[in-house]
Amino acid sequence: MNEVDKIVTLEQKESVRLDPDRLNGLYRQLGDTNAVDVLCRTVEELAVRLSNCERLWRQRDWAGLRKCTKSLVAISEQVGMTALARVAGDVARTVDAGDAVATGATLSRLIRVGERSLTAVWDQQDLSI
């Protein structure tokens, strides 16, 4: 057996959790049209903030990264993206602890969970541009 044959590829799949009660409450409170509008704007805003978190990480702007992840927590909780909120909070805690390695790892997880969460909301609500 050749050494190359022993290489194992790890596939990272993150499960996401959406709070259906939160989403249903949004629809009841705002009505279908307004709820879809809010969700579209929220998905866009979360995508921008996830991108900003990556940029802030590369710049080693710890205060900016912490602020950005805390805003992700607040926004994602409002629309029922519980996994995204939890992982964003984890990133903020690693920044607070001054652990750059853990911050990099949890930020990578945040990006994965964020992408899957945005897709899940988009698909679940059948949002269209």
N, C-alpha and C positions, 0 to 999 in steps of 0.2 A: 504494500500500500504506500503510495506516494504521500508526502507531507501535505500537499495541496488538497488531497482527498479528505483530510481531517478537519478542514475549515468548516466551522458552523456559522451560519448566518442567523443572527437574532432578529426576529421581526417584532417590532414594538407596536402593539395595538392597544389603544387606550379606550376603555369603556367610558361613555358619557352618560350623565343622568340629567334628564329634563324633568322638571316638576310640572306635571300636567295640570295640577290644580292652579298653579300660578298662571300658566298660559290661559287656561279656561277663564280664570278670574279677570284677566286682562281683556279678553273678548267680551265678557259680560259687562264689564265696566265701561269699555270704550266703544263697543259695537264692532262688527266685523271689519268694516273699511278702516276705521281709525286704528284698530288693533294691528292690522296688517301693516299700516303705515308706520306705526311705532316699532314693530318688529323689524321692518326693513331698515329703518334708520338705526336701530340698535345693533343689528347684525353688521352694518357698515361701520358703525363707531367701534364695535369690539374688534373688527378686523384691523382698523387703523391703530387701535391701542396695542394689539398684539404685535404689529409691525414696529410700533414705537418702542415696545419693551425690548425687542431684539436689537434695535439700534442703540438704545441706552445701555444695554449689556455690552455691546461691542465698544462703546465709548467709555465704559467703566464709570458711568454716571449713576452711582448707587442711590443717591437721593431721588433722582428722576425716575429710576427703575422702581423704587419702592412706591413712589407716588402713583406711577402708572399702574402697577399691579393692584394697589389699593382701590383705584378707580375701576379696574376690571372686576374686583370683588363686588363693589356696589352695583354696577350696571348689570352684571350677570345674575345677581340675586334677584333683581327686579323682574327679570323675565324667566326665572326658573331654571337657569343653567347652574345647577348645584355643583357639579363636578368642576366646572370652570372656576366658579367662585372659590372652591376649596383649594384648588391647585394654585390659583393666583395668590391666595393667602399664604400658602406654603412658600412661594417665592419671596413674598414680603418678609416672612419670618427668617428666611436664610440671609436676606440682605441685612436685617436687623442684627443677626448673629455675626455678621462680618465674615461669613463663610463663602468665599468666591466659588469654590468647587461645587458646593451644594447648590449655590445659586444657579450656576450654569446647568447643572443636571435638572433642577426643578423648572428652570426656564424652558429647557428643551421639552420637558413633559407638558408644560403650560401651552406651548405652541401646538403640540400634537392634540391635546385635549381641546384647545381652542378651535382648531380647524375642524375637528370632528363635531364639536358642539354647534358651531355655526352651520355646518352641513345638516346636522340633525334637525335644527330648528327650521332651516330653509325647506328641507324635505317634508317635515311633519306638517308644516303650515302651507305647503304647496305655494310658496311665495314666488312671484315672478317679477321680473324687472319691468 
